[in-house]
């Protein structure tokens, strides 16, 4: 995954250098985006975006971020991947829009330019992004439907900060970083801090399925664009059809849906592998991707020195059974430190580890965390 960070400072007293600050924030996240780096600054509004890039789609400089259209009137810093971007691109091209890159980021920008915030309903993917509309003097943050990609924000004393990780916030001179005592009981009792809270005061996680919009006066509003309950209410007739089918019929259709979804996620301009834990989710993913594929699948497992927490042995059994090209590495306390507050609970996530060299040679590695967020989400 890439990393994003930025700020919008409304305070008249602020006197720090914008470029030095955004570059410092951005580069605190280098390990998450080692391929390229960029920044965007609107000096008149004291607004800045930073981006660390992990190149997956369009490896050329044309895919560099932050990215702008209309001479900087609309700019974005984007972390994620849009799986059906090629389909949306064709729709936009039929409307006469021309593209200068092959990236999904530019498609997202042009979709917003054409359809406004309604464009988000067309996307299939995972994302966290910040979008600046200079004409409207409006900053828009958005997180994907089930919260695969993290996005934090802070607002105090006229200073708004956002980022993929809280590490970047500490590089801004205006960030206070005071512990939110009300969050501590949740962490110690349940092992996580529930959304939208975080460990710091005036600092929050943006909820999955939400926009957050900041206007020129510093007023903040949030809008929910997707809710799983609404999805199921609209699908009452579809549920009735499923309930009338046999177990085998449901299993066959579910396999078709999963296979189609996995194929979309394999679109990449770099080699693709998967994280394999040996559990049901990742094992099913590996089996479906291996099915009908003559090329050996690359699988990766994170193990632990403590046997009571080490599932690598089960992953090894699945890898042997499927005949994958398997790699294991052992997690150390230093590796766990890279998680910071990007995780919701005490269970470590493969999504946020600094990748060892063998994994870096496979820049795109799929995990089952999105399915886990959907099927068993943390609050």
PyMOL commands that set and color helices and strands:
alter all, ss='L'
color gray80, all
select helices_A, chain A and resi 18-27+30-32+61-63+70-72+85-94+104-122+166-171+181-190+228-234+236-243+247-265+280-290+307-309+312-322+333-337+350-352+357-360+369-375
alter helices_A, ss='H'
color red, helices_A
select strands_A, chain A and resi 3-9+36-42+47-53+67-69+74-82+125-133+138-143+152-156+159-163+203-205+210-214+220-224+272-275+298-303+325-330+364-366
alter strands_A, ss='S'
color yellow, strands_A
deselect
rebuild
show_as cartoon
